[in-house]
Each structure stands twice: as structure tokens, then as C-alpha cells.
Amino acid sequence: MNFTIIPAIDLRESGVVRLQQGDYDRETRYATDPAALAAGYRDAGARWLHVVDLDGARAGHFTQLSLIGQLARCGLQVQAGGGVRDAADVRRLLDAGAAR
């Protein structure tokens, strides 16, 4: 059986976070720089990175688009979400460097 492990980075206020059960009031913030974390995943052999703009998901529009673009230039293929509401949003993500 073959499968691909895709590491994930959740972004909030340009930082790496994890929400407990999706609750914005129960957030764990990590001191890790998102680009350094992505590079570590790449160096460990990952080919893909899953990125979620949590602020964008909550606001209904992108807030981390430039950071997603930066992560897409780190040598991993990026699949991204959070704040995607229509085809124009998808186009902006792809233009920023996301692969999907």
C-alpha cells in the first residue's frame, strides 16, 4: 500500500498555530517560523505542504496570501485553503504559487 504523508501548517497572524477542536479561543502558538518549518519538512523528504489561512477562513477573505506565496517558493508543492470563496480566490492562490 502506498500513501503520501502531507505535513500541514495552520497560519494565524503570520504564525504557526494549532486550534483545539477548531476553537479560536483554544489556540496553541508555536515559536517556529513558518518558512523554517516548511524547509524542515522539505529537508525531511516531504514533497507537499498543506497550508490553511485560519484568519482568512474566519474573515471570509485571504489574510496570509503573501506568506502562502513565500511558502510555495520553499521547494514544496503547496495546497492551500482558508478564505477561498470563489474561482477568483482560487486563481489568486494559484498565482501566488500554490499548486492546488
C-alpha positions as CSV (number, residue, x, y, z in Angstrom):
1,M,0.0,0.0,0.0
2,N,1.3,3.4,-1.0
3,F,0.3,6.7,0.6
4,T,1.7,10.2,0.9
5,I,2.1,12.0,4.1
6,I,1.4,15.7,3.7
7,P,2.6,17.9,6.6
8,A,0.3,20.8,7.5
9,I,0.8,24.3,8.7
10,D,-2.1,26.4,10.1
11,L,-1.4,30.1,10.0
12,R,-2.8,32.8,12.2
13,E,-1.4,36.3,12.4
14,S,1.6,35.1,10.3
15,G,2.4,32.5,12.9
16,V,2.1,28.7,13.2
17,V,-0.8,27.6,15.4
18,R,-3.0,24.7,16.2
19,L,-6.6,25.1,17.3
20,Q,-8.1,22.7,19.7
21,Q,-11.2,21.3,18.1
22,G,-11.3,24.3,15.7
23,D,-11.8,26.7,18.6
24,Y,-10.0,30.0,18.1
25,D,-10.1,30.7,21.8
26,R,-8.1,27.5,22.4
27,E,-5.0,28.1,20.3
28,T,-1.5,26.8,20.7
29,R,1.0,29.1,19.2
30,Y,4.4,27.7,18.2
31,A,7.6,29.8,18.1
32,T,8.5,28.3,14.8
33,D,8.9,30.5,11.7
34,P,6.5,29.1,9.0
35,A,9.2,29.2,6.3
36,A,11.7,27.4,8.5
37,L,9.1,24.8,9.4
38,A,8.3,24.2,5.7
39,A,12.0,23.9,4.9
40,G,12.4,21.3,7.7
41,Y,9.5,19.3,6.2
42,R,11.2,19.6,2.7
43,D,14.6,18.5,4.1
44,A,12.9,15.5,5.7
45,G,11.6,14.4,2.3
46,A,8.1,15.9,2.1
47,R,7.0,16.9,-1.4
48,W,3.7,18.6,-0.5
49,L,2.7,21.1,2.2
50,H,-0.9,21.7,3.3
51,V,-1.4,25.3,4.4
52,V,-4.5,26.8,6.0
53,D,-5.0,30.6,6.5
54,L,-7.2,30.4,9.6
55,D,-7.6,34.2,9.7
56,G,-8.8,34.0,6.1
57,A,-11.2,31.2,6.9
58,R,-12.7,33.2,9.7
59,A,-12.8,36.5,7.8
60,G,-14.0,35.1,4.5
61,H,-11.1,36.5,2.5
62,F,-7.3,35.9,2.4
63,T,-5.1,37.4,5.1
64,Q,-2.0,35.4,4.6
65,L,-1.7,35.3,0.7
66,S,1.8,36.7,0.6
67,L,3.0,34.2,3.3
68,I,1.4,31.3,1.4
69,G,3.3,32.5,-1.7
70,Q,6.5,32.6,0.3
71,L,5.9,29.0,1.5
72,A,5.2,28.0,-2.1
73,R,8.7,29.1,-3.1
74,C,10.4,27.0,-0.4
75,G,10.7,23.9,-2.7
76,L,7.4,22.1,-1.8
77,Q,4.2,22.0,-3.7
78,V,1.6,23.8,-1.7
79,Q,-2.1,23.0,-1.4
80,A,-3.8,25.9,0.4
81,G,-7.1,27.0,1.8
82,G,-8.8,29.3,4.2
83,G,-10.8,32.2,2.8
84,V,-11.5,30.6,-0.5
85,R,-14.9,31.6,-1.6
86,D,-15.0,31.6,-5.4
87,A,-13.0,30.9,-8.6
88,A,-11.2,34.3,-8.4
89,D,-9.9,33.3,-4.9
90,V,-8.6,30.0,-6.4
91,R,-6.9,32.0,-9.2
92,R,-5.2,34.3,-6.7
93,L,-3.9,31.3,-4.7
94,L,-2.5,29.7,-7.9
95,D,-1.0,33.0,-9.0
96,A,0.7,33.2,-5.6
97,G,2.4,29.9,-6.2
98,A,0.0,27.3,-4.7
99,A,-0.3,24.1,-6.8
100,R,-3.8,23.4,-5.6
